[in-house]
Amino acid sequence: MSKLENNGAILTVADLHAWYGESKALHGMNFHVKPGELVTLLGRNGAGKTTALRSIMGLVRRKSGAIRFADEELSHRPAEFIARRGIAYCPEERGIFASLSVGENLELPPVIATGGMPIDEIFALFPNLKRRWSSQGTKLSGGEQQMLAIARILRTGAKFLLLDEPTEGLAPVIVQQIAAVIQRLKEQGYTLLMVEQNFRFAAKLADRYCVVEHGRVVETFRRDELDAATHKIEVYLGV
Ligand SMILES: Nc1ncnc2c1ncn2[C@@H]1O[C@H](COP(=O)(O)OP(=O)(O)OP(=O)(O)O)[C@@H](O)[C@H]1O
């Protein structure tokens, strides 16, 4: 499929099914993301949002369906290949190496493309990381760990970011800082696919919202449809 089909999507997920052993987690998921967009996957616990991100990143072993990124089919490719195409994944558990310093954590992932964010821009975006450069991963607050996890994927040069619940467990003031960072990334032309339970956080940032239920996208809303759809979304989320 050409990049310009499907409304000019850069990522198209079509009829995606995924399993953990015999247990099925995705039941024919369909959605797309256009270049420069921020799309949020919303839904209750266990709906399949994380599995969707992990499938795109090549981290779910058993799956079927299509995952097309910039004209290329990725569904049968390993994670290293997908990373080299410019997709990066920031998992919910953040994956900070406890025994390494902030600096060592930042320098760990391979640079996969030119245009990785230079360290001075990282510091401008995340001033805390400069102050904490020599601190061990274990000494960081939850917010600092999240900042480091995002900063680390920016270093790689990836321009398509998968963020899994970036605000989980964080204080409101830190949530605001993360929102500001994500807004800046959008302005810089990054494309983002984000899983988020915090609807109020996502509502300010996302261009479109895909509601996930039982391993499928059951409805999609644009930002300008949000006011009219808020009640419906709250029912979907059970809030
Ligand atoms: N490693 C795993 N092994 C077996 N089943 C899993 C595994 N990870 C997830 N599942 C199951 O797959 C389904 C989808 O889970 P997933 O984590 O994708 O949902 P989610 O929408 O991201 O929810 P959450 O916010 O709870 O992470 C759930 O039924 C979950 O129990």
The ligand as a Gaussian input file, in Angstrom:
#p B3LYP/6-31G(d) Opt

LIG

0 1
 N        2.690000     -11.517000      29.244000
 C        1.402000     -11.887000      29.187000
 N        1.040000     -13.176000      29.285000
 C       -0.255000     -13.559000      29.219000
 N       -1.282000     -12.708000      29.053000
 C       -0.982000     -11.406000      28.957000
 C        0.360000     -10.918000      29.019000
 N        0.326000      -9.569000      28.894000
 C       -0.972000      -9.243000      28.758000
 N       -1.757000     -10.321000      28.797000
 C       -3.222000     -10.353000      28.658000
 O       -3.559000      -9.794000      27.398000
 C       -4.703000      -8.953000      27.502000
 C       -4.360000      -7.552000      27.043000
 O       -3.428000      -6.981000      27.952000
 P       -2.736000      -5.560000      27.716000
 O       -1.648000      -5.415000      28.735000
 O       -2.407000      -5.397000      26.296000
 O       -3.935000      -4.592000      28.072000
 P       -3.929000      -3.033000      28.348000
 O       -5.117000      -2.508000      27.634000
 O       -2.621000      -2.447000      28.003000
 O       -4.196000      -2.958000      29.884000
 P       -3.260000      -2.474000      31.083000
 O       -3.531000      -1.044000      31.229000
 O       -3.786000      -3.285000      32.219000
 O       -1.844000      -2.801000      30.711000
 C       -5.152000      -9.031000      28.955000
 O       -6.147000     -10.012000      29.053000
 C       -3.903000      -9.459000      29.684000
 O       -4.234000     -10.194000      30.845000

